[in-house]
Amino acid sequence: MFDGFWDNVFRYPRYLITILVGLLVNTFEPLLPLLKRPVTLIAVVGLLLGGLTFITLTLRAMLGLSTI
């Protein structure tokens, strides 16, 4: 009844990692041509850092965490 149970359980972390890597590849692959030019590279990196900062500050304010 439980033949291969642990083999099946240990497949789930590999499945999760595969899904996450596929998501990252499909998200950032269209941006690769933009990274070849220095001007667009600076713009893309600035947008990513600005978005991350915005989300971080918004979540800190919503959760009532101490200010920076």
trRosetta pair geometry for C-beta under 8 A, 3 or more apart (Angstrom, degrees):
i j d omega theta_ij theta_ji phi_ij phi_ji
2 5 4.2 -23 -174 -33 87 132
4 7 4.6 -54 -161 44 75 121
4 8 5.8 78 139 -27 87 98
5 8 5.9 -63 -158 36 28 109
5 9 6.4 26 150 -19 66 107
6 9 5.3 -48 -142 35 39 113
6 10 6.2 34 159 -16 68 106
7 10 6.1 -59 -147 40 27 105
7 11 6.8 38 151 -32 60 102
8 11 5.7 -48 -156 18 34 117
8 12 7.9 46 150 -30 58 91
9 12 6.4 -42 -173 7 40 113
10 13 6.9 -40 -166 26 50 103
10 14 7.5 44 145 -7 66 107
11 14 5.7 -64 -160 44 47 111
11 15 5.9 51 146 -27 77 107
12 15 5.4 -53 -144 35 34 115
12 16 6.4 37 157 -21 66 102
13 16 5.5 -51 -147 34 35 113
13 17 6.4 34 155 -17 66 104
14 17 5.7 -53 -147 38 33 111
14 18 6.2 36 153 -22 65 107
15 18 5.7 -55 -148 36 30 113
15 19 6.4 30 154 -19 64 105
16 19 5.8 -54 -149 35 30 110
16 20 6.4 26 155 -16 64 108
17 20 5.8 -57 -146 39 31 109
17 21 6.2 28 157 -17 66 108
18 21 6.0 -55 -144 38 28 108
18 22 6.2 28 156 -17 63 110
19 22 5.8 -59 -149 39 28 112
19 23 6.3 31 153 -22 64 107
20 23 5.6 -52 -147 34 31 113
20 24 6.4 29 155 -16 64 105
21 24 5.8 -55 -147 38 32 110
21 25 6.2 32 155 -19 66 107
22 25 5.8 -53 -143 37 30 110
22 26 6.2 21 161 -11 65 110
23 26 6.1 -62 -145 43 26 104
23 27 6.1 25 156 -21 63 112
24 27 5.7 -59 -144 36 28 111
24 28 6.1 -4 170 6 67 113
25 28 6.7 -73 -137 49 22 88
25 29 5.7 35 167 -41 64 112
26 29 6.1 -35 -124 17 24 118
27 30 8.0 -81 167 26 26 94
28 31 5.2 -60 -160 39 58 116
28 32 7.0 81 146 -47 76 84
29 32 5.9 -28 -159 -7 40 117
30 33 7.6 -45 -179 22 44 98
31 34 5.2 -58 -166 39 60 117
31 35 6.4 61 142 -30 82 102
31 44 6.0 128 -165 -149 119 146
32 35 5.7 -55 -151 27 37 113
32 36 7.7 51 154 -35 61 91
33 36 6.1 -38 -166 3 43 116
34 37 7.1 -66 -172 38 45 93
34 40 4.4 -120 -175 145 84 133
34 41 7.2 158 134 -71 75 51
34 43 8.0 -89 170 71 119 105
34 44 5.5 116 121 -52 128 141
35 40 7.0 -115 -79 103 26 99
35 41 5.0 74 -145 -100 59 91
35 44 6.5 -79 -81 51 78 152
36 40 7.8 18 53 62 56 120
36 41 7.7 -172 39 -55 15 107
37 40 4.7 64 73 21 103 104
37 41 6.5 -167 88 -16 48 89
38 41 5.3 -55 -142 34 32 118
38 42 6.4 32 160 -19 66 102
39 42 6.1 -55 -155 33 28 107
39 43 6.5 24 149 -15 63 109
40 43 5.3 -53 -145 40 39 114
40 44 6.0 38 157 -20 71 105
41 44 6.0 -55 -143 37 27 106
41 45 6.2 21 159 -12 63 110
42 45 6.0 -58 -143 42 27 107
42 46 6.0 30 156 -21 63 112
43 46 5.7 -58 -145 39 26 113
43 47 6.3 27 156 -19 63 106
44 47 5.8 -53 -147 35 30 110
44 48 6.4 28 155 -17 64 106
45 48 5.8 -55 -147 38 31 110
45 49 6.2 26 157 -13 66 109
46 49 6.0 -58 -142 42 28 106
46 50 5.9 28 159 -18 65 112
47 50 5.7 -56 -140 41 27 111
47 51 6.1 28 159 -19 63 108
48 51 5.9 -55 -146 37 26 110
48 52 6.3 25 156 -17 62 108
49 52 5.7 -55 -145 39 31 111
49 53 6.2 32 155 -19 65 107
50 53 5.7 -54 -145 38 30 111
50 54 6.2 33 154 -21 64 107
51 54 5.6 -52 -145 35 31 113
51 55 6.4 28 157 -16 65 105
52 55 5.9 -54 -146 38 30 108
52 56 6.2 30 155 -19 64 109
53 56 5.7 -56 -145 38 29 112
53 57 6.2 23 160 -14 66 109
54 57 6.1 -58 -144 40 26 105
54 58 6.1 25 158 -18 63 112
55 58 5.8 -57 -143 39 28 112
55 59 6.2 24 160 -16 65 108
56 59 6.1 -60 -147 38 25 105
56 60 6.3 25 156 -18 63 109
57 60 5.7 -54 -144 37 31 112
57 61 6.3 29 157 -17 65 107
57 68 7.9 -65 -105 -10 90 122
58 61 5.9 -59 -150 38 29 108
58 62 6.2 26 155 -17 65 110
59 62 5.6 -55 -142 39 32 111
59 63 6.0 16 163 -7 68 112
60 63 6.3 -65 -140 46 24 99
60 65 4.5 -83 -153 59 77 114
60 66 8.0 -57 -174 67 112 35
60 67 7.3 114 140 -108 128 46
60 68 7.7 34 143 -38 171 89
61 64 7.7 33 -179 -71 29 34
61 65 8.0 -70 -52 42 21 78
